[in-house]
């Protein structure tokens, strides 16, 4: 059901802006970018990930070295992060005069993350369509509120990155020395050609807009952009800004706590929580948390691959062997995935029951 709704979403969202006579290559390009690229990323990163693993050691660890009660606790905590996210989104939608039942908002979040396990990024479009069609509201306004929702998360990750650079500076330096990705990025943005390319791209967009601003497609695009902007800027105008901030802290607090709780499921990560100088495991957990959060920007199925590698890198900084780091990341990722599947099934049941009620009424 979720897949069908999502496919219908893509058709309804773009059917007014893209001509039905568009060549077939555009459709294939869209399919390639939406599905093939994320799957390819996932497969390649998993090949890299398991190339570094001693499978016998990892399997033995998974069988005898895990206290799964801590993983279950982490799974339970993750539910609250989704509920807080729904509460935060409700503030934005209320400011747009879009009134939606809270349980429907919760299910939109549950379904979004469940769908992202199969179709990366498609869950975001699905939740916007589900909410906008419920009360026949503007899809683009709902989409704008979702973009603002994600922008707030991006700012939070940036803040956590700066905070971790201060709190865990020695560990970050070790990471950059061992895996010089950050140095490569800094080198890239310091190059003249990089900024010349960015400036050229911006100028090209402005020229296209100026010379074709009266084209029906551009006019429709401007209208959509205006509605999206209204959804984004509502954060500045809405009442309850402090509630928005509090819910944001609650969301990310749940994310951090569920990872910290999982540290107690393994002896090697539990030792980090008992090692003097590591602030009861806070510092290594913070480094793992920040690196794994940044890794979610890479398109993959539910973070599988990038998230696991980031966790492995972070734990390696504190002397955890790669096999143990991967075992930890796979157990934690699997626990969260199982919880998302359960929540996705609950969402399908909720939607089906509500459709039945509407038909009977």
C-alpha positions in Angstrom: 0.0 0.0 0.0 2.8 2.4 0.9 4.6 1.7 -2.3 1.4 2.3 -4.4 0.7 5.5 -2.6 4.3 6.7 -3.2 4.3 5.9 -6.9 0.9 7.7 -7.2 2.5 10.6 -5.3 5.2 11.0 -7.9 2.7 11.1 -10.7 0.4 13.6 -8.9 3.2 15.9 -7.8 4.9 16.3 -11.2 2.1 15.6 -13.7 1.3 19.4 -13.9 4.9 20.5 -14.4 6.2 17.8 -16.8 4.6 17.2 -20.1 3.3 13.6 -20.7 5.2 13.8 -24.1 8.6 14.0 -22.3 11.1 11.5 -23.9 11.5 8.1 -22.3 15.1 8.8 -21.3 13.9 11.4 -18.7 11.7 8.7 -17.1 14.6 6.3 -17.1 17.0 8.9 -15.6 14.5 9.6 -12.8 14.2 5.9 -12.1 18.0 5.6 -12.1 18.5 8.5 -9.7 15.7 7.5 -7.3 16.4 3.8 -7.0 19.5 2.5 -8.8 22.0 5.1 -7.3 21.0 4.5 -3.6 21.0 0.8 -4.1 24.4 0.9 -5.8 25.8 3.1 -3.0 24.5 0.6 -0.4 26.0 -2.4 -2.2 29.4 -0.8 -2.8 29.7 0.4 0.8 28.6 -3.0 2.2 31.3 -4.7 0.0 33.8 -2.3 1.5 32.4 -2.8 5.0 32.5 -6.6 5.0 35.9 -6.7 3.2 37.4 -5.5 6.5 35.6 -8.1 8.6 36.6 -11.4 10.2 33.2 -13.1 9.8 33.9 -15.9 12.3 34.8 -13.3 14.9 31.8 -11.2 14.2 29.3 -14.1 14.2 30.7 -15.4 17.4 30.3 -11.9 18.9 26.7 -11.7 17.7 25.9 -15.0 19.3 27.6 -14.7 22.6 28.7 -11.2 23.2 25.5 -9.1 23.1 23.1 -8.2 25.8 20.0 -7.8 23.6 17.9 -6.2 26.4 19.8 -3.0 25.9 19.1 -3.1 22.2 15.4 -3.6 22.9 15.6 -0.5 25.2 17.2 1.5 22.4 14.4 0.4 20.0 11.8 1.6 22.5 13.5 5.0 22.9 13.5 5.4 19.1 9.7 5.4 19.0 9.7 8.6 21.1 12.0 10.3 18.6 9.3 9.8 15.9 6.6 11.0 18.2 8.5 14.2 19.1 9.1 14.7 15.4 5.4 14.5 14.7 4.7 17.0 17.5 7.2 19.4 16.1 5.7 19.1 12.6 2.3 19.7 14.0 3.4 23.1 15.2 4.4 24.0 11.7 1.3 22.7 10.1 -1.0 24.4 12.6 0.8 27.7 11.7 -0.2 27.0 8.0 -3.8 26.4 9.2 -3.4 22.7 8.3 -5.2 20.8 11.0 -4.3 17.1 11.1 -5.0 14.5 13.9 -1.8 13.8 15.9 -2.0 10.1 15.4 -2.1 10.6 11.6 1.0 12.8 11.9 2.8 10.1 13.9 1.8 7.5 11.3 3.1 9.7 8.6 6.5 9.8 10.3 6.4 6.0 11.0 5.5 5.3 7.3 8.1 7.8 6.0 11.0 6.0 7.7 9.7 2.6 6.9 9.4 3.5 3.2 12.9 5.0 3.2 14.2 1.5 4.0 13.1 0.4 0.6 13.0 3.6 -1.5 15.5 6.2 -0.1 14.1 9.8 0.2 10.7 8.7 -1.2 9.3 8.5 2.3 9.5 12.3 2.7 7.4 12.8 -0.4 4.9 10.1 0.7 4.4 11.7 4.1 3.7 15.1 2.5 1.2 13.6 0.1 -0.5 11.6 2.8 -1.0 14.7 5.0 -1.9 17.1 2.2 -4.5 14.7 0.7 -6.1 14.0 4.1 -7.7 17.4 4.3 -7.1 18.5 0.6 -4.4 21.0 1.6 -1.7 22.4 -0.6 1.0 19.8 -1.2 3.7 22.4 -1.8 3.0 24.1 1.5 3.2 20.8 3.3 6.4 20.1 1.4 7.8 23.4 2.4 7.1 22.6 6.1 8.9 19.3 5.6 11.9 21.0 4.1 12.0 23.4 7.0 11.8 20.4 9.3 14.9 18.8 7.6 16.7 22.2 7.6 16.3 22.3 11.4 17.9 18.9 11.6 20.8 20.0 9.4 21.4 22.9 11.7 21.3 20.6 14.7 23.9 18.3 13.0 26.1 21.3 12.3 25.9 22.4 15.9 26.7 18.9 17.2 29.7 18.8 14.8 31.1 22.0 16.2 30.4 20.8 19.7 32.2 17.5 19.1 35.2 19.3 17.5 35.5 21.2 20.8 34.8 18.3 23.2 36.5 15.5 21.3 39.2 17.4 19.4 42.0 14.8 19.9 39.7 12.0 18.6 38.6 14.0 15.6 42.2 14.7 14.7 43.0 11.0 14.9 40.1 10.3 12.6 41.2 12.8 10.0 44.8 11.5 10.1 43.6 7.9 9.6 40.7 8.7 7.2 41.6 12.1 5.6 38.1 12.7 4.2 37.7 15.9 6.1 41.1 17.2 4.9 40.1 16.4 1.3 36.9 18.3 1.7 38.7 21.4 3.1 41.2 21.2 0.2 38.3 21.0 -2.3 36.5 24.1 -1.0 39.7 26.1 -0.9 40.2 25.7 -4.7 39.4 28.6 -7.0 37.8 26.3 -9.6 35.3 24.9 -7.1 33.9 28.4 -6.3 34.1 29.3 -10.0 31.9 26.3 -10.8 29.4 27.2 -8.0 29.2 30.8 -9.2 28.8 29.7 -12.8 25.9 27.4 -11.8 24.2 30.2 -9.9 24.6 32.6 -12.9 23.3 30.0 -15.3 20.1 29.5 -13.2 19.6 33.2 -13.0 19.9 33.6 -16.7 17.5 30.8 -17.4 15.0 32.4 -15.0 15.4 35.8 -16.6 15.1 34.8 -20.2 12.3 32.2 -19.7 10.4 33.7 -16.8 7.2 34.0 -18.8 7.3 30.4 -19.9 4.3 28.4 -18.5 6.7 25.9 -16.9 8.6 28.7 -15.1 5.4 30.4 -14.0 4.2 27.1 -12.5 7.6 26.6 -10.9 7.4 30.1 -9.4 4.0 29.3 -8.0 5.2 26.1 -6.5 8.3 27.8 -5.1 6.1 30.5 -3.4 4.1 27.8 -1.7 7.2 25.9 -0.6 8.7 29.1 0.8 5.5 29.8 2.8 5.9 26.4 4.3 9.6 27.0 5.1 9.3 30.6 6.5 6.4 29.6 8.8 8.9 28.6 11.5 9.9 32.3 11.8 6.3 33.5 11.9 4.6 30.8 13.9 3.7 30.8 17.6 5.4 28.4 19.9 9.0 28.8 18.6 10.3 27.7 22.0 8.2 24.5 21.7 9.8 23.9 18.3 13.2 24.2 19.9 12.3 21.9 22.8 10.9 19.3 20.5 14.1 19.5 18.3 16.2 18.9 21.4 13.9 16.0 22.4 14.3 14.4 19.0 18.0 14.6 18.9 18.2 13.7 22.6 16.4 10.4 21.9 18.8 9.7 19.0 21.8 10.2 21.2 20.4 8.3 24.2 19.4 5.2 22.1 23.0 5.0 20.7 24.4 5.5 24.2 22.2 2.8 25.7 23.4 0.4 23.0 26.9 0.9 24.2 26.0 -1.2 27.3 25.0 -4.1 25.1 28.6 -5.0 24.2 31.6 -5.4 26.6 34.0 -3.5 24.4 31.7 -0.4 24.2 30.7 -0.8 27.8 34.3 -0.5 28.7 34.4 2.9 27.0 31.7 4.0 29.4 33.9 2.9 32.3 37.2 4.3 31.1 38.4 7.4 33.1 38.8 10.5 30.9 36.0 9.6 28.5 33.2 11.2 30.5 31.4 7.9 31.2 31.4 7.1 27.5 29.9 10.4 26.5 32.8 11.5 24.3 33.1 8.3 22.1 29.4 8.1 21.8 29.2 11.8 20.8 31.9 11.2 18.1 30.0 8.1 16.8 26.7 9.9 16.9 28.0 12.9 14.9 29.8 10.9 12.3 26.8 8.6 11.8 24.4 11.6 11.6 26.5 13.1 8.9 26.7 9.8 7.0 22.9 9.8 6.7 23.3 12.5 4.0 24.6 9.7 1.7 21.6 8.1 -0.2 21.3 4.5 0.8 18.5 2.2 2.0 17.8 3.2 5.6 21.4 4.3 6.1 22.7 0.8 5.6 26.4 1.0 4.7 27.3 4.7 5.3 25.9 4.6 8.9 27.7 1.4 9.7 31.0 2.6 8.3 30.8 5.8 10.2 30.1 3.9 13.5 33.1 1.6 12.7 35.4 4.6 12.1 34.3 6.3 15.3 34.8 3.2 17.5 38.2 2.5 15.8 39.4 5.9 17.1 39.0 4.5 20.6 40.7 1.3 19.9 37.7 -0.9 19.0 38.7 -3.4 16.2 36.8 -3.2 12.9 35.1 -6.6 13.3 33.7 -5.5 16.7 32.8 -2.1 15.4 30.8 -3.6 12.5 29.1 -6.1 14.8 28.0 -3.2 17.0 26.7 -1.2 14.1 24.9 -4.1 12.5 23.1 -5.0 15.7 22.1 -1.4 16.4 21.0 -0.8 12.8 19.1 -4.1 12.7 17.2 -3.3 15.9 16.2 0.1 14.6 15.2 -1.4 11.3 13.0 -4.0 12.9 11.3 -1.3 14.9 10.7 0.8 11.7 9.2 -2.3 10.0 6.8 -2.8 13.0 5.8 0.9 12.9 5.3 0.7 9.2 3.0 -2.3 9.6 1.1 -0.3 12.3 0.8 2.6 9.9 -0.7 0.5 7.1 -3.2 -0.9 9.6 -4.1 2.7 10.7 -4.5 3.9 7.2 -6.6 0.9 6.2 -8.9 1.2 9.2 -9.5 4.9 8.6 -10.3 4.3 4.9 -12.8 1.7 6.0 -14.4 4.1 8.4 -14.7 6.8 5.7 -16.3 4.4 3.3 -18.8 3.2 5.9 -19.7 6.9 6.8 
